[in-house]
Amino acid sequence: MDTPATALEVEAAAITENEEDKNDDDVSSVEQVRLTVSNEDDSSLPVWTFRMWTIGICSCFLLSFLNTFFSYRTEPLVISMISVQVASLPIGRFMARTLPRRKFWIGGKSFSLNPGEFNIKEHVLISIFANAGSGFGNGPAYAVGIVNIIKAFYGRKISFFASWALVITTQVRT
């Protein structure tokens, strides 16, 4: 006859079951993904590098500008972040080969423009920057249309600062 389990034994069994479920979530069910992408984090890879900030911010600005520019066409052309994701790999590797490796000192802290090879963490963050600049595939910010309507249909002047403030405040979400 089975003895009733104590509360401690039930809790231990639940914790073990949760750990097994967590490990199952870390492993992809698709074999190609399991073979290609590691589920282990390499904490030695640099993340906040000069390359990541340069390529990321440039891609964000470029995609934002191009998608806004092409949105005025009859058939708008939308450039997605995938184009930057593909282009950033050779650009990052080129920067890794050409940037100087020496360390710079500012305020007692050192940094390098080129801490090593271009890595997957930098690539992912550049892709996130690009996705923010592409407007998630929906074209420009909606407030750009409001600024255009004020100028074109109502014939009123709106300053650059007022336009910029309108676009920024409608894009910021809490």
One Martini backbone bead per residue (centre of mass of N, CA, C, O) as a GRO file, in nm:
protein
  174
    1MET     BB    1   0.096   0.037   0.023
    2ASP     BB    2   0.067   0.366  -0.022
    3THR     BB    3   0.205   0.645   0.087
    4PRO     BB    4   0.161   0.949   0.168
    5ALA     BB    5   0.256   1.246   0.057
    6THR     BB    6   0.439   1.497   0.120
    7ALA     BB    7   0.478   1.827   0.066
    8LEU     BB    8   0.780   1.807  -0.004
    9GLU     BB    9   0.759   1.588  -0.225
   10VAL     BB   10   0.566   1.742  -0.412
   11GLU     BB   11   0.751   1.988  -0.457
   12ALA     BB   12   0.995   1.833  -0.573
   13ALA     BB   13   0.841   1.715  -0.816
   14ALA     BB   14   0.762   1.990  -0.942
   15ILE     BB   15   1.047   2.098  -0.986
   16THR     BB   16   1.147   1.870  -1.169
   17GLU     BB   17   0.928   1.909  -1.387
   18ASN     BB   18   1.001   2.207  -1.457
   19GLU     BB   19   1.294   2.150  -1.550
   20GLU     BB   20   1.215   1.961  -1.782
   21ASP     BB   21   1.042   2.169  -1.935
   22LYS     BB   22   1.267   2.377  -1.975
   23ASN     BB   23   1.455   2.193  -2.143
   24ASP     BB   24   1.247   2.147  -2.372
   25ASP     BB   25   1.235   2.453  -2.461
   26ASP     BB   26   1.546   2.477  -2.552
   27VAL     BB   27   1.466   2.257  -2.756
   28SER     BB   28   1.427   2.198  -3.073
   29SER     BB   29   1.206   2.029  -3.300
   30VAL     BB   30   1.405   2.112  -3.517
   31GLU     BB   31   1.677   1.972  -3.652
   32GLN     BB   32   1.821   2.207  -3.802
   33VAL     BB   33   1.829   2.393  -3.556
   34ARG     BB   34   1.984   2.210  -3.359
   35LEU     BB   35   2.243   2.195  -3.556
   36THR     BB   36   2.291   2.520  -3.580
   37VAL     BB   37   2.180   2.609  -3.292
   38SER     BB   38   2.274   2.707  -2.995
   39ASN     BB   39   2.172   2.678  -2.635
   40GLU     BB   40   2.438   2.821  -2.564
   41ASP     BB   41   2.612   3.063  -2.384
   42ASP     BB   42   2.863   3.300  -2.483
   43SER     BB   43   3.010   3.524  -2.257
   44SER     BB   44   3.278   3.612  -2.432
   45LEU     BB   45   3.112   3.777  -2.615
   46PRO     BB   46   3.081   4.066  -2.762
   47VAL     BB   47   2.830   4.331  -2.782
   48TRP     BB   48   2.903   4.651  -2.722
   49THR     BB   49   3.004   4.758  -3.008
   50PHE     BB   50   3.103   4.964  -3.251
   51ARG     BB   51   2.980   4.800  -3.481
   52MET     BB   52   2.694   4.774  -3.374
   53TRP     BB   53   2.630   5.076  -3.350
   54THR     BB   54   2.693   5.162  -3.640
   55ILE     BB   55   2.520   4.962  -3.805
   56GLY     BB   56   2.254   4.994  -3.647
   57ILE     BB   57   2.202   5.301  -3.679
   58CYS     BB   58   2.229   5.313  -3.985
   59SER     BB   59   2.000   5.110  -4.047
   60CYS     BB   60   1.775   5.263  -3.910
   61PHE     BB   61   1.793   5.525  -4.074
   62LEU     BB   62   1.783   5.407  -4.361
   63LEU     BB   63   1.510   5.256  -4.343
   64SER     BB   64   1.341   5.495  -4.257
   65PHE     BB   65   1.397   5.673  -4.501
   66LEU     BB   66   1.324   5.479  -4.736
   67ASN     BB   67   1.030   5.412  -4.646
   68THR     BB   68   0.936   5.706  -4.654
   69PHE     BB   69   1.014   5.776  -4.945
   70PHE     BB   70   0.850   5.525  -5.082
   71SER     BB   71   0.552   5.596  -4.971
   72TYR     BB   72   0.481   5.811  -5.216
   73ARG     BB   73   0.410   5.603  -5.390
   74THR     BB   74   0.179   5.421  -5.550
   75GLU     BB   75   0.391   5.179  -5.509
   76PRO     BB   76   0.517   5.086  -5.238
   77LEU     BB   77   0.839   5.045  -5.101
   78VAL     BB   78   0.946   4.780  -4.886
   79ILE     BB   79   1.207   4.758  -4.652
   80SER     BB   80   1.343   4.514  -4.485
   81MET     BB   81   1.548   4.368  -4.239
   82ILE     BB   82   1.668   4.138  -4.413
   83SER     BB   83   1.861   4.307  -4.583
   84VAL     BB   84   2.040   4.386  -4.339
   85GLN     BB   85   2.101   4.105  -4.235
   86VAL     BB   86   2.261   4.025  -4.490
   87ALA     BB   87   2.459   4.281  -4.509
   88SER     BB   88   2.595   4.280  -4.213
   89LEU     BB   89   2.794   4.049  -4.228
   90PRO     BB   90   3.010   4.159  -4.432
   91ILE     BB   91   3.046   4.429  -4.288
   92GLY     BB   92   3.141   4.317  -4.013
   93ARG     BB   93   3.384   4.158  -4.126
   94PHE     BB   94   3.524   4.401  -4.250
   95MET     BB   95   3.556   4.560  -3.983
   96ALA     BB   96   3.723   4.336  -3.839
   97ARG     BB   97   3.969   4.369  -4.046
   98THR     BB   98   4.008   4.709  -4.039
   99LEU     BB   99   4.003   4.773  -3.759
  100PRO     BB  100   4.150   4.868  -3.488
  101ARG     BB  101   4.295   4.690  -3.193
  102ARG     BB  102   4.346   4.906  -3.017
  103LYS     BB  103   4.350   5.077  -2.717
  104PHE     BB  104   4.134   5.296  -2.542
  105TRP     BB  105   4.141   5.584  -2.319
  106ILE     BB  106   3.863   5.674  -2.089
  107GLY     BB  107   3.845   5.749  -1.772
  108GLY     BB  108   3.999   5.459  -1.703
  109LYS     BB  109   3.881   5.332  -1.962
  110SER     BB  110   3.861   5.063  -2.188
  111PHE     BB  111   3.868   5.037  -2.556
  112SER     BB  112   3.759   4.883  -2.867
  113LEU     BB  113   3.687   4.880  -3.207
  114ASN     BB  114   3.825   4.567  -3.207
  115PRO     BB  115   3.755   4.275  -3.018
  116GLY     BB  116   3.706   4.097  -3.287
  117GLU     BB  117   3.503   3.899  -3.410
  118PHE     BB  118   3.223   3.867  -3.571
  119ASN     BB  119   2.907   3.813  -3.413
  120ILE     BB  120   2.591   3.701  -3.330
  121LYS     BB  121   2.516   3.925  -3.129
  122GLU     BB  122   2.560   4.163  -3.315
  123HIS     BB  123   2.369   4.068  -3.539
  124VAL     BB  124   2.108   4.074  -3.372
  125LEU     BB  125   2.117   4.376  -3.289
  126ILE     BB  126   2.112   4.486  -3.577
  127SER     BB  127   1.836   4.361  -3.645
  128ILE     BB  128   1.680   4.525  -3.433
  129PHE     BB  129   1.742   4.801  -3.544
  130ALA     BB  130   1.623   4.749  -3.828
  131ASN     BB  131   1.334   4.687  -3.733
  132ALA     BB  132   1.283   4.970  -3.617
  133GLY     BB  133   1.336   5.121  -3.899
  134SER     BB  134   1.111   4.958  -4.078
  135GLY     BB  135   0.830   4.949  -3.924
  136PHE     BB  136   0.753   4.645  -3.942
  137GLY     BB  137   0.649   4.675  -4.259
  138ASN     BB  138   0.449   4.960  -4.244
  139GLY     BB  139   0.628   5.189  -4.272
  140PRO     BB  140   0.575   5.480  -4.170
  141ALA     BB  141   0.482   5.697  -3.966
  142TYR     BB  142   0.169   5.825  -3.913
  143ALA     BB  143   0.250   6.131  -3.856
  144VAL     BB  144   0.352   6.199  -4.139
  145GLY     BB  145   0.067   6.227  -4.258
  146ILE     BB  146  -0.020   6.466  -4.083
  147VAL     BB  147   0.192   6.664  -4.184
  148ASN     BB  148   0.107   6.651  -4.482
  149ILE     BB  149  -0.185   6.751  -4.442
  150ILE     BB  150  -0.119   7.026  -4.322
  151LYS     BB  151   0.037   7.124  -4.577
  152ALA     BB  152  -0.143   7.035  -4.831
  153PHE     BB  153  -0.457   7.085  -4.739
  154TYR     BB  154  -0.429   7.343  -4.527
  155GLY     BB  155  -0.176   7.538  -4.579
  156ARG     BB  156   0.014   7.497  -4.336
  157LYS     BB  157   0.253   7.570  -4.109
  158ILE     BB  158   0.524   7.356  -3.986
  159SER     BB  159   0.753   7.290  -3.784
  160PHE     BB  160   1.004   7.082  -3.729
  161PHE     BB  161   0.965   7.045  -3.423
  162ALA     BB  162   0.663   6.979  -3.431
  163SER     BB  163   0.688   6.736  -3.616
  164TRP     BB  164   0.885   6.574  -3.448
  165ALA     BB  165   0.715   6.563  -3.187
  166LEU     BB  166   0.475   6.416  -3.312
  167VAL     BB  167   0.621   6.160  -3.407
  168ILE     BB  168   0.749   6.075  -3.138
  169THR     BB  169   0.487   6.067  -2.957
  170THR     BB  170   0.344   5.844  -3.145
  171GLN     BB  171   0.583   5.619  -3.109
  172VAL     BB  172   0.567   5.618  -2.813
  173ARG     BB  173   0.561   5.348  -2.583
  174THR     BB  174   0.448   5.189  -2.269
   0.00000   0.00000   0.00000
